[in-house]
Amino acid sequence: VASPALGMIGAILLLGVIYRGFSRLHRRQATALFRNLQRLSAMYMAFSHGRNDAQKAMGVLTVAVAVYLGQE
């Protein structure tokens, strides 16, 4: 029950900090900055998703090896 409320409060506070921090930039400068920051966040998201996929495959291979070695 508390987690969604805390998440919403944290998001509102973070949005306020970002708004106040970048409110003095001209629209063109802010657009260019946030465009590049969005590219950076997309690269990080792709990297983290790929990293999790490799862990899943290693888990399946580990179980297969354990089953194979357990048969002897």
Long-range contacts (C-beta under 8 A, 24 or more apart in sequence): none
